Amino acid sequence: MRVLLVDDSVTMRRIQKTQINSLGITDVIEAGDGEEAYRKLNENMPIDLILLDWNMPVMDGITLLRKVRTENKFQAVKIIMCTSESEKSKVVDALKSGANNYLVKPFTPEALKEKLGI
């Protein structure tokens, strides 16, 4: 499984990457904002999963989510919003915009495993 991990915090990416690796997933590509993530998504297909933060500079996560979901070539990519945004309206907005699931940070490897269904 190839994962694109998108978060503007280097520390948060390091923590999440360790959690992903603990599940046996070692093919992880990192991006620090939505614009960089979109470029890396195009350069590194196939990507199986995007773990996407909401609040980032340059292009935020919800904007990237909506952009990715408008392109047929990315329809098979699963997207899980991983964010501190826990308001019900935000969760609903993300799911209506095409997110496959939603995780509130900080999360455990077990919570991620459950969302991935592995």
C-alpha positions in Angstrom: 0.0 0.0 0.0 1.3 3.4 -1.0 0.3 6.3 1.3 0.5 10.1 0.8 0.7 11.7 4.2 -0.2 15.4 4.1 0.3 17.6 7.1 2.0 21.0 7.5 3.6 19.9 10.8 6.8 18.0 10.4 6.4 16.6 13.9 2.9 15.4 13.2 4.0 13.8 10.0 6.8 12.0 11.9 4.4 10.7 14.5 1.8 9.6 11.9 4.5 8.0 9.7 5.7 5.9 12.7 2.1 4.8 13.4 1.6 3.9 9.7 4.9 2.0 9.7 3.8 0.1 12.8 0.9 -1.3 10.7 3.5 -2.7 8.2 2.9 0.1 5.7 6.3 1.4 4.6 5.7 3.1 1.3 4.9 6.6 2.6 5.3 9.9 0.6 5.1 13.1 2.6 3.8 16.6 1.7 3.6 19.8 3.8 0.6 21.4 2.1 -2.2 20.7 -0.3 -0.4 22.2 -3.3 2.7 20.0 -2.7 0.4 17.0 -2.1 -1.4 17.5 -5.4 1.9 17.6 -7.3 3.2 14.5 -5.5 -0.1 12.7 -6.1 0.3 13.3 -9.8 4.0 12.3 -9.8 3.6 9.1 -7.7 0.4 7.4 -8.9 -0.8 4.9 -8.0 -1.4 6.1 -4.5 -3.8 4.0 -2.5 -4.5 6.3 0.4 -4.2 9.9 1.3 -4.1 10.9 5.0 -5.0 14.5 4.9 -4.8 17.3 7.4 -7.5 20.1 7.2 -5.6 23.2 8.3 -2.6 23.9 6.2 -1.0 26.9 4.4 -1.0 27.4 0.6 -3.9 24.9 0.0 -5.9 23.5 2.9 -7.0 19.9 3.1 -10.7 20.4 2.2 -9.7 22.3 -1.0 -7.3 19.5 -2.0 -10.0 16.9 -1.2 -12.5 18.7 -3.5 -9.9 19.1 -6.2 -8.9 15.5 -6.2 -12.5 14.3 -6.2 -13.2 16.2 -9.4 -10.6 14.1 -11.4 -11.6 10.6 -12.6 -8.0 9.4 -12.4 -8.0 9.7 -8.6 -11.4 8.1 -7.9 -9.9 4.9 -6.5 -7.7 6.8 -4.0 -9.1 6.5 -0.5 -8.9 9.7 1.5 -9.0 9.9 5.3 -9.2 13.4 6.8 -6.8 13.4 9.8 -7.4 16.6 11.7 -8.0 18.3 15.0 -11.3 19.6 13.5 -13.9 17.6 15.3 -17.0 19.8 14.8 -19.8 17.7 13.4 -20.4 20.2 10.6 -16.7 19.8 9.5 -17.0 16.0 9.5 -20.2 16.2 7.4 -18.5 18.7 5.0 -15.5 16.4 4.5 -17.6 13.3 3.9 -19.9 15.2 1.5 -16.8 16.5 -0.3 -15.6 12.9 -0.9 -13.6 11.8 2.1 -13.9 8.1 2.7 -13.4 8.5 6.4 -12.4 10.9 9.2 -9.9 10.6 12.1 -9.5 13.2 14.9 -5.9 13.8 15.9 -4.2 12.6 17.9 -5.2 9.0 16.9 -3.7 5.6 17.7 -2.4 3.0 15.3 -5.4 0.9 16.3 -7.9 3.7 15.3 -6.1 4.0 11.9 -6.1 0.3 11.4 -9.9 0.2 12.1 -10.5 3.0 9.5 -8.4 1.2 6.9 -10.2 -2.1 7.6 -7.0 -4.1 7.9 
